Amino acid sequence: MLNVNTTSKLIAIALLMGSSAIATAADFSQLGTTLTPLGAEKKGNAAGTIPEWTGGITKPPAGFDRKVDIIDPYADDKIILTINAANMEQHKDKLAPGQMEMMKRYPTYKMNVYPTRRSAAFRPQVYEAIKAEAPLIKLADGGNGVLNIKKSTVPFPIPTTGIEVIWNHIFRDLGGSIIRYSADFPVQTNGTYTVGKRIERISFASTMSDAEPNRLLYFQNEITAPANAAGEVALVHEPIDQVKETRSAWLYNPGQRRVLRAPELAYDSPGIGADGLRTNDDLNGFNGAPDRYNWKLLGKKEMYVAYNNFKMVSRKLKYTDIVKKDHINPDVARYELHRVWVVEATLKPGKSHIYSKRVFFIDEDTWAILHGDQYDGRGGLWRVREIFGTPAYEVPTFGGSGEVLYDLQSRRYLVNALTNEEKPIEFGQKFTLGDFSPSSLRRSGR
């Protein structure tokens, strides 16, 4: 098993071989010129394997109807490379330690690499708010909050520290507000699982007319399956400045018909419906307060990451086509070469968390975490996180076709947020504060 020292050396070598320099001064005039409106390098790489960003996909293909199916604009692309245990050493400068460890442990695990498509695009108002607010925004004391932000979804488009990159991930645009119907699969060592289903309602405070002060977003998670958990609802009010106040959370228990405060819905407490395979702050790569870790920006590198996974979200696939023994079906996943920021989080002295160290690989075009390697208290690689990034071109924004977290110690894994057999995601729902009040939990649970 890889340990912390080995991993740090591998990442350092990769960064030296393929990284871009970390900016030392914030020249915001670069946004929309030499940099994309979100702060990524507009140009391609010297080898021509990463193209120039030219605006991404800003509208859906003709005939698109999400209620019918997704349309893959890159369906004709061919695999240009397959990486597996036999040839991974040739490509290790563009792989994460967790990806290589999966190949070593599971002979059937592989990565099918396709041509790189810089498809990420967002709404004009997203770009405008980022550029307008960037000169005014700063970190709160200790980096545990963001000050002077109103509408921006990328507070630090030209970051110089790891905590700034993480805040960009936390604030990133998801389309303003969404209702997502999805399924989760805690997969046992023999390949069996019990399907969990949920309805998530997420609204960023910047899209609401009556949001409370110091609010980033409101989140409600309603369990609809299995039967013994159906009706349980969690509610979170997420603050912007977490120095001023911590996350507020409530839980509705349908058996007791009571709404209770739930301060445990944070950090490393077990995630609901995850069979012990996910912490609360694992969801979406990382969420919540960053105060238990020291965040170090290691730089930027070229890396093979899951991207443009239109095939994985297609309604032509059943869940049994995706969820397999040991790992998901590698032939439904698409990987591409992209530039990613590398951020290392190490647990602060005196703080507690089941992960002593976490290394995140964050897409420069979207600020979404696409891969994470997470280490136990002894420094051994424990859990490997993959997020299958995919544009939602009808908005446009960038989300995911699902998330997977592999537990190397128990040899189990968790698949989150598959939507193939569920109602389609809904963007642009107008929420009010009343939709996220503790009293609303009883109505949702019933």
C-alpha positions as CSV (number, residue, x, y, z in Angstrom):
1,M,0.0,0.0,0.0
2,L,1.2,3.5,-0.8
3,N,2.1,5.7,2.1
4,V,2.2,9.5,2.5
5,N,5.9,9.8,1.8
6,T,5.7,7.8,-1.4
7,T,2.7,9.6,-2.6
8,S,4.3,13.0,-2.0
9,K,7.3,12.1,-4.0
10,L,5.2,10.8,-6.9
11,I,3.2,14.0,-7.0
12,A,6.3,16.2,-6.7
13,I,7.9,14.4,-9.7
14,A,4.7,14.8,-11.8
15,L,4.4,18.5,-11.0
16,L,8.0,19.1,-12.0
17,M,7.5,17.3,-15.3
18,G,4.2,18.8,-16.3
19,S,3.1,21.6,-14.1
20,S,2.3,25.3,-14.8
21,A,3.6,27.9,-12.4
22,I,1.4,29.1,-9.6
23,A,0.4,32.7,-10.0
24,T,2.1,35.1,-7.7
25,A,0.0,38.2,-8.4
26,A,-3.6,38.6,-9.2
27,D,-4.0,40.4,-12.5
28,F,-7.7,40.1,-13.0
29,S,-7.5,41.7,-16.5
30,Q,-6.4,38.3,-17.6
31,L,-9.9,36.9,-17.0
32,G,-11.5,36.4,-20.4
33,T,-8.2,37.2,-22.3
34,T,-5.2,34.9,-21.6
35,L,-7.3,33.1,-18.9
36,T,-10.8,31.8,-19.2
37,P,-13.5,33.7,-17.3
38,L,-13.0,31.2,-14.5
39,G,-9.3,31.6,-14.3
40,A,-8.0,28.5,-16.3
41,E,-5.2,28.8,-18.9
42,K,-7.0,29.5,-22.2
43,K,-4.2,28.1,-24.3
44,G,-3.6,24.4,-25.0
45,N,-0.5,22.6,-24.0
46,A,2.8,22.4,-26.0
47,A,2.2,18.8,-27.1
48,G,-1.2,19.6,-28.5
49,T,-2.9,17.0,-26.4
50,I,-4.9,19.6,-24.5
51,P,-6.6,22.0,-26.9
52,E,-7.3,25.7,-26.4
53,W,-10.5,26.6,-24.6
54,T,-12.8,28.3,-27.1
55,G,-16.0,28.7,-25.0
56,G,-17.2,25.2,-24.3
57,I,-20.6,23.9,-25.1
58,T,-23.1,26.7,-24.6
59,K,-26.3,25.1,-25.9
60,P,-27.7,21.6,-26.2
61,P,-27.6,19.6,-29.5
62,A,-30.6,19.8,-31.7
63,G,-33.4,17.6,-30.5
64,F,-32.2,17.4,-26.9
65,D,-34.8,16.5,-24.3
66,R,-33.4,15.4,-20.9
67,K,-36.7,13.7,-20.2
68,V,-36.0,11.4,-23.1
69,D,-32.2,11.0,-22.9
70,I,-28.9,12.9,-22.9
71,I,-27.3,13.4,-26.3
72,D,-23.5,12.8,-26.4
73,P,-21.9,15.4,-28.7
74,Y,-18.7,13.3,-28.7
75,A,-20.3,9.9,-29.4
76,D,-18.0,9.4,-32.5
77,D,-14.8,9.9,-30.5
78,K,-12.6,6.8,-30.4
79,I,-10.4,5.5,-27.6
80,I,-6.8,6.7,-28.1
81,L,-5.3,4.9,-25.2
82,T,-6.2,2.3,-22.6
83,I,-4.2,2.4,-19.3
84,N,-4.0,-0.7,-17.1
85,A,-1.6,-2.4,-14.8
86,A,0.5,-3.5,-17.7
87,N,1.4,-0.1,-19.0
88,M,0.6,2.3,-16.1
89,E,4.3,3.0,-15.3
90,Q,4.6,4.6,-18.8
91,H,1.9,7.1,-17.8
92,K,2.5,7.6,-14.1
93,D,3.4,11.3,-14.5
94,K,-0.3,11.8,-15.5
95,L,-1.9,9.5,-13.0
96,A,-2.9,9.9,-9.3
97,P,-1.5,7.3,-6.8
98,G,-5.0,6.1,-6.2
99,Q,-5.6,5.3,-9.9
100,M,-2.4,3.3,-10.0
101,E,-3.3,1.5,-6.8
102,M,-6.6,0.5,-8.3
103,M,-4.9,-1.0,-11.3
104,K,-2.5,-3.0,-9.1
105,R,-5.3,-4.4,-7.0
106,Y,-7.8,-5.2,-9.6
107,P,-6.6,-6.6,-13.0
108,T,-10.0,-5.6,-14.6
109,Y,-9.7,-2.0,-13.7
110,K,-8.6,0.2,-16.6
111,M,-8.9,3.7,-17.9
112,N,-10.1,4.3,-21.5
113,V,-8.7,7.6,-22.7
114,Y,-10.4,9.7,-25.3
115,P,-9.5,13.0,-27.1
116,T,-9.6,16.0,-24.7
117,R,-12.6,18.2,-25.2
118,R,-12.7,21.4,-23.1
119,S,-16.4,21.5,-23.1
120,A,-17.0,23.4,-19.8
121,A,-19.2,26.5,-20.1
122,F,-21.3,28.6,-17.8
123,R,-23.9,31.4,-18.1
124,P,-22.8,34.9,-18.9
125,Q,-23.9,36.2,-15.5
126,V,-21.6,33.7,-13.9
127,Y,-18.6,35.1,-15.8
128,E,-19.6,38.7,-15.1
129,A,-19.9,38.2,-11.3
130,I,-16.5,36.4,-11.1
131,K,-14.7,39.3,-12.7
132,A,-16.6,42.1,-11.0
133,E,-16.1,40.7,-7.4
134,A,-12.6,39.1,-7.7
135,P,-10.7,42.3,-6.6
136,L,-12.9,42.7,-3.5
137,I,-13.0,39.2,-2.1
138,K,-10.7,38.0,0.6
139,L,-10.3,35.2,3.1
140,A,-11.8,35.4,6.6
141,D,-9.5,34.8,9.6
142,G,-7.7,31.5,9.3
143,G,-9.1,30.9,5.8
144,N,-12.3,29.4,7.2
145,G,-14.6,31.7,5.4
146,V,-14.9,34.1,2.4
147,L,-15.6,37.8,2.8
148,N,-17.2,40.4,0.5
149,I,-18.7,37.8,-1.9
150,K,-22.2,38.3,-3.3
151,K,-22.9,36.6,-6.6
152,S,-19.5,35.1,-7.6
153,T,-19.1,31.4,-7.9
154,V,-15.3,31.5,-8.1
155,P,-14.0,33.8,-5.3
156,F,-10.3,33.3,-6.2
157,P,-10.0,32.8,-10.0
158,I,-6.2,33.4,-9.7
159,P,-5.4,31.4,-6.6
160,T,-2.1,31.3,-4.8
161,T,-3.0,29.1,-1.8
162,G,-4.6,25.7,-1.4
163,I,-7.5,27.0,0.7
164,E,-8.4,29.4,-2.1
165,V,-8.6,26.6,-4.6
166,I,-10.8,24.6,-2.2
167,W,-13.2,27.6,-1.7
168,N,-13.5,27.8,-5.5
169,H,-14.6,24.2,-5.5
170,I,-17.1,24.8,-2.7
171,F,-18.6,27.8,-4.4
172,R,-18.5,26.5,-7.9
173,D,-21.6,27.0,-10.1
174,L,-24.1,24.1,-10.3
175,G,-26.8,25.9,-12.2
176,G,-28.1,28.1,-9.4
177,S,-30.5,25.7,-7.9
178,I,-31.3,22.0,-8.6
179,I,-33.5,19.1,-7.7
180,R,-31.7,15.8,-8.3
181,Y,-33.2,12.3,-8.1
182,S,-30.5,9.7,-7.7
183,A,-29.5,6.3,-6.6
184,D,-26.6,5.1,-4.4
185,F,-25.0,1.6,-4.3
186,P,-22.9,0.4,-1.3
187,V,-21.2,-2.6,-3.1
188,Q,-20.0,-5.5,-1.0
189,T,-16.9,-7.7,-1.7
190,N,-19.1,-10.3,-3.4
191,G,-20.7,-7.6,-5.7
192,T,-24.1,-7.5,-4.0
193,Y,-25.7,-4.2,-2.8
194,T,-28.9,-2.6,-1.5
195,V,-30.0,0.3,-3.6
196,G,-30.6,3.6,-1.8
197,K,-32.6,6.4,-3.5
198,R,-32.8,10.1,-2.6
199,I,-34.1,13.5,-3.7
200,E,-31.7,16.4,-3.2
201,R,-32.8,20.0,-3.3
202,I,-29.9,22.5,-3.5
203,S,-30.3,26.3,-3.7
204,F,-27.5,28.8,-3.6
205,A,-28.4,31.8,-1.4
206,S,-27.4,34.2,-4.2
207,T,-30.4,32.9,-6.3
208,M,-32.9,33.5,-3.5
209,S,-34.7,36.8,-2.6
210,D,-35.1,36.0,1.1
211,A,-31.9,34.2,2.0
212,E,-30.4,34.8,5.4
213,P,-27.2,36.8,5.9
214,N,-23.9,34.8,5.6
215,R,-25.5,31.9,3.7
216,L,-23.7,30.0,0.9
217,L,-26.4,27.5,0.1
218,Y,-29.4,25.5,1.5
219,F,-29.5,21.7,1.1
220,Q,-32.2,19.2,1.7
221,N,-31.7,15.4,1.3
222,E,-34.8,13.1,1.4
223,I,-34.4,9.3,1.4
224,T,-37.0,7.5,-0.6
225,A,-35.4,3.9,-0.5
226,P,-34.9,1.4,0.9
227,A,-38.1,1.0,2.8
228,N,-36.6,0.9,6.2
229,A,-35.0,4.4,5.7
230,A,-37.6,6.0,3.5
231,G,-38.9,9.3,4.8
232,E,-35.7,10.4,6.6
233,V,-34.9,14.0,5.6
234,A,-31.7,16.0,6.4
235,L,-31.5,19.8,6.1
236,V,-28.4,21.9,6.0
237,H,-27.9,25.7,6.1
238,E,-24.3,26.3,5.0
239,P,-22.6,29.5,6.0
240,I,-20.1,31.5,4.0
241,D,-18.0,32.8,6.8
242,Q,-17.6,29.8,9.0
243,V,-15.6,31.8,11.6
244,K,-18.9,33.7,12.4
245,E,-21.1,30.6,12.6
246,T,-20.9,26.9,11.9
247,R,-23.1,24.7,9.7
248,S,-26.7,24.4,11.0
249,A,-28.3,21.0,10.4
250,W,-31.5,19.2,11.2
251,L,-32.8,15.6,10.8
252,Y,-36.4,14.4,10.5
253,N,-36.9,10.9,11.9
254,P,-40.1,9.4,10.3
255,G,-40.4,6.8,13.1
256,Q,-40.5,9.4,15.8
257,R,-42.1,12.1,13.6
258,R,-39.7,14.6,15.1
259,V,-37.3,17.2,13.8
260,L,-34.0,17.2,15.7
261,R,-30.9,19.3,15.5
262,A,-28.1,17.3,13.9
263,P,-24.7,18.9,14.5
264,E,-23.2,15.5,13.6
265,L,-24.0,16.0,9.9
266,A,-20.5,17.3,9.2
267,Y,-16.8,16.4,9.0
268,D,-16.1,12.7,9.3
269,S,-19.4,11.5,10.7
270,P,-20.8,8.7,8.5
271,G,-22.8,9.8,5.5
272,I,-26.5,8.8,5.4
273,G,-27.1,5.7,3.4
274,A,-23.5,5.0,2.7
275,D,-23.0,1.8,4.8
276,G,-20.0,3.4,6.5
277,L,-18.2,4.0,3.2
278,R,-18.4,7.8,3.1
279,T,-18.0,10.7,5.5
280,N,-20.3,13.7,5.4
281,D,-17.6,15.9,4.0
282,D,-16.7,13.3,1.3
283,L,-19.8,14.2,-0.8
284,N,-19.0,16.1,-4.0
285,G,-15.3,15.5,-3.4
286,F,-15.3,17.8,-0.4
287,N,-17.8,20.0,1.3
288,G,-18.2,21.9,4.6
289,A,-15.8,23.6,6.9
290,P,-12.1,23.4,6.0
291,D,-10.8,24.3,9.5
292,R,-9.5,20.8,10.5
293,Y,-6.8,20.8,7.8
294,N,-3.8,22.7,6.6
295,W,-4.2,23.2,2.9
296,K,-1.1,23.3,0.6
297,L,-1.2,24.2,-3.1
298,L,1.2,21.8,-4.7
299,G,0.8,23.3,-8.2
300,K,-0.8,22.3,-11.4
301,K,-0.3,19.2,-13.5
302,E,-1.7,17.4,-16.6
303,M,-3.7,14.3,-15.5
304,Y,-6.1,11.8,-16.9
305,V,-9.4,12.4,-15.2
306,A,-13.0,11.4,-15.8
307,Y,-14.5,14.0,-18.2
308,N,-17.5,14.3,-20.6
309,N,-19.1,11.2,-19.3
310,F,-22.3,11.6,-21.3
311,K,-22.4,7.8,-21.9
312,M,-22.5,7.1,-18.2
313,V,-25.5,9.3,-17.6
314,S,-27.5,7.9,-20.6
315,R,-30.9,6.3,-20.0
316,K,-29.9,3.6,-22.4
317,L,-27.8,2.2,-19.5
318,K,-29.3,0.3,-16.6
319,Y,-27.7,0.4,-13.2
320,T,-26.6,-3.2,-13.6
321,D,-24.6,-2.1,-16.7
322,I,-22.6,0.3,-14.5
323,V,-22.3,-1.3,-11.0
324,K,-20.1,-4.4,-11.0
325,K,-18.1,-6.4,-8.6
326,D,-14.9,-4.7,-7.3
327,H,-15.4,-1.5,-9.4
328,I,-17.7,0.1,-11.8
329,N,-17.8,-1.1,-15.5
330,P,-14.7,0.7,-16.9
331,D,-16.1,0.6,-20.4
332,V,-18.9,3.1,-19.6
333,A,-16.3,5.7,-18.3
334,R,-14.5,8.3,-20.3
335,Y,-11.1,9.7,-19.3
336,E,-9.4,12.7,-20.9
337,L,-6.1,14.6,-20.3
338,H,-6.8,17.9,-18.5
339,R,-4.9,20.3,-16.3
340,V,-5.7,20.1,-12.7
341,W,-4.7,21.9,-9.5
342,V,-3.3,19.7,-6.9
343,V,-4.1,20.5,-3.3
344,E,-2.8,18.6,-0.2
345,A,-4.8,18.7,3.0
346,T,-3.0,17.5,6.2
347,L,-4.8,17.2,9.5
348,K,-3.9,20.0,12.0
349,P,-2.3,19.1,15.3
350,G,-5.0,18.6,17.9
351,K,-7.8,18.2,15.3
352,S,-9.6,14.9,14.7
353,H,-10.7,13.2,11.5
354,I,-10.5,9.7,10.1
355,Y,-8.4,11.0,7.2
356,S,-5.0,12.2,8.2
357,K,-4.3,13.4,4.7
358,R,-6.3,14.1,1.6
359,V,-5.0,15.0,-1.9
360,F,-7.4,16.6,-4.3
361,F,-7.1,17.0,-8.1
362,I,-9.3,19.9,-9.2
363,D,-10.2,20.7,-12.8
364,E,-8.9,24.1,-13.9
365,D,-11.9,24.7,-16.2
366,T,-14.6,24.2,-13.6
367,W,-13.0,24.1,-10.1
368,A,-14.7,20.7,-9.6
369,I,-12.8,18.0,-7.7
370,L,-12.5,15.1,-10.1
371,H,-10.2,12.8,-8.1
372,G,-9.2,12.4,-4.5
373,D,-6.8,10.2,-2.6
374,Q,-7.5,9.8,1.2
375,Y,-5.2,8.4,3.8
376,D,-5.7,6.8,7.2
377,G,-4.1,7.6,10.5
378,R,-1.0,5.5,9.7
379,G,-0.4,7.4,6.4
380,G,-1.6,4.5,4.2
381,L,-3.8,5.1,1.1
382,W,-7.3,4.2,2.2
383,R,-10.0,5.5,0.0
384,V,-9.9,6.6,-3.7
385,R,-12.5,9.0,-5.0
386,E,-13.5,9.5,-8.6
387,I,-16.1,12.0,-9.8
388,F,-17.3,11.6,-13.4
389,G,-17.5,15.2,-14.6
390,T,-20.1,16.0,-17.3
391,P,-21.5,19.3,-18.7
392,A,-25.2,20.1,-18.4
393,Y,-25.2,22.1,-21.6
394,E,-28.8,23.2,-21.4
395,V,-28.0,25.5,-18.6
396,P,-25.0,25.6,-19.2
397,T,-23.0,24.4,-16.2
398,F,-20.8,21.5,-15.1
399,G,-21.8,18.7,-12.8
400,G,-21.3,14.9,-12.7
401,S,-22.6,11.6,-14.0
402,G,-21.9,10.0,-10.6
403,E,-19.3,9.5,-7.9
404,V,-17.4,6.5,-6.8
405,L,-15.4,5.9,-3.6
406,Y,-13.3,2.8,-3.4
407,D,-12.3,1.5,0.1
408,L,-9.0,-0.3,-0.3
409,Q,-9.0,-1.7,3.2
410,S,-12.5,-3.3,3.2
411,R,-12.4,-4.0,-0.6
412,R,-15.9,-2.5,-0.9
413,Y,-17.0,0.6,-2.8
414,L,-19.7,3.2,-2.9
415,V,-21.4,4.6,-6.0
416,N,-23.3,7.9,-5.4
417,A,-25.6,10.0,-7.6
418,L,-26.4,7.7,-10.5
419,T,-29.5,9.0,-12.3
420,N,-30.0,6.7,-15.3
421,E,-33.3,5.2,-14.1
422,E,-34.6,8.2,-12.1
423,K,-36.5,11.3,-13.0
424,P,-34.3,13.8,-14.8
425,I,-32.5,16.6,-12.9
426,E,-34.4,19.9,-12.7
427,F,-32.5,23.2,-13.0
428,G,-33.6,26.7,-12.1
429,Q,-36.2,25.9,-9.5
430,K,-37.1,29.0,-7.5
431,F,-36.9,28.3,-3.8
432,T,-37.7,30.5,-0.8
433,L,-36.3,30.3,2.7
434,G,-39.5,28.5,3.8
435,D,-38.6,25.6,1.5
436,F,-35.6,25.0,3.7
437,S,-37.1,25.6,7.2
438,P,-37.0,22.9,9.8
439,S,-40.8,22.7,9.7
440,S,-40.6,21.8,5.9
441,L,-38.9,18.5,6.9
442,R,-42.1,17.1,8.2
443,R,-43.9,17.8,5.0
444,S,-41.1,16.3,2.9
445,G,-40.9,13.1,5.1
446,R,-44.7,12.5,4.8
